[in-house]
Amino acid sequence: MRVTRRAVLKSLLATGVGTVAGTGAYGYVYERHDLEVTRATVPVVGLPPALAGLRIGLLTDVHRSQWVSHDDVIHAVARLMDERPDLIILGGDYVTWGGGSNHEYVRPSADALQPLSARYGVFGILGNHDDDHDMPNALAARGVEMLKDARTRVMVKGEPIDLVGIRFWTRRGADIASLVRGADGTVVLLAHDPRRLAEAAAHNIPLVLSGHTHGGQVVLPLVGAVAAQKFPVVAGIGRRDKTTMFVSRGVGTVYVPVRVNCPPEVAVLTLQRDGVVREV
């Protein structure tokens, strides 16, 4: 029988081993609200000199619901805006099951994200919890350019950046290839699911930005992020061939309102030409 991420997260809370109960209580009361700003320098193969130093803000996995409040999201937005990034990416999952029981949170989630702004724009993609109509329309009405299996170009200091945003369910290499075909700028793939690293590397896409994993949400000593072991990168920077990926731990929680050894984050990524990976 296949063990799902949801089942693993739920079982962690139900397991009466050692101090799990106390740790879970801490993760519920405190850590899930203890938002961090992660600042990372990200090496990009073939990055033009003019784009070195570009700062990208990444905010993902809001999961607005009864467990993730308006104040939680507003706080994340404020922390990211304090960093004054040049460009902002929203990585999907703005609500939990937004097409179903939590549809009521679609507009409140978009409202909380509305203050986001950046010199070169705010762009968004959809996650597996987002519906294909109301959520993107709500964000678009508030100034976010939504990329649903689409490509758009941003000019920075005379250099083109081609942002390619895919839906969660877009997985075939041929579909991704058709979106990047003809792109002659620096291509950045925006993929909610970090498992798209394989397709990105196969097509020599230099940079992928993702979320979805929540960093594992519950990270146990000696065991690690049990619920996220199927992902090539659970959190932070990873690399395959000439492709660099950054995966954000995200803002919210899903299935259980707890984080353990895995605080929420917004990320500010400074692009650099080929070099040493360095996190601050």
Helices and strands as residue ranges (DSSP letters): H 5-14, H 20-29, G 31-33, E 36-43, G 49-51, E 55-59, H 70-82, E 87-90, G 103-105, H 106-113, E 122-124, H 134-140, E 145-146, E 150-156, E 159-166, H 173-180, E 186-191, G 194-196, H 197-202, E 207-210, G 214-216, G 226-228, E 236-240, E 243-247, E 265-272, E 278-279
